[in-house]
Amino acid sequence: MTAPGTTRYVALLRGINVGGITVTMAALADTVSALGHSAVKTVLASGNVVFESDDPEVSAVKAGLERALSERFGYQAWVVLMTRDQLAEAVAGYPFEDRDGWHSYVLFGSEPALLDELLAAAATLDPADERVQPGAGLLYWQVRRAVGIKSPFSSLSAKARYKSTTTNRNLRTLHKILALP
């Protein structure tokens, strides 16, 4: 349970533990704690952090995280930050049924115009391989496992243009984050 006067946040980092940027989850948790945040927990090794903060200003918390991560780990940190309640709403809104042989993702974004671009491009996708639908500040995406990261939408969303404002997570990972006490 979150202490009165604090906000429970979920930070989703993009681009760590790939491409030569190695960040251990212990070092990540230490960095977040050093900023004065509490109840810090990481999930998996892909840059998922849950923590509590006395600061209710999402933009200030996000900026502080990005600055601290960039300084400590020597890379340009990009963080999508939301409250735990916002994440729960996003997961509850997932529009696609669970399908055998498919992967389910949520692509989070902090720049609405870029999410709109991605959504517009999704209109040309083959629905036999992948589907995309909009949500509030995010896109829901489901792709056939056999297509996976070679899919047109995966290739598009991985472009540098979207790197600093988006990150995606598998729905299973999001459920693990939400299951934390």
Salt bridges, closest charged atoms under 4 A:
GLU66 OE2 - LYS62 NZ 2.58
GLU97 OE2 - ARG99 NE 3.74
GLU97 OE2 - ARG131 NH2 3.83
GLU117 OE2 - ARG161 NH2 2.41
ASP129 OD1 - ARG144 NH2 2.66
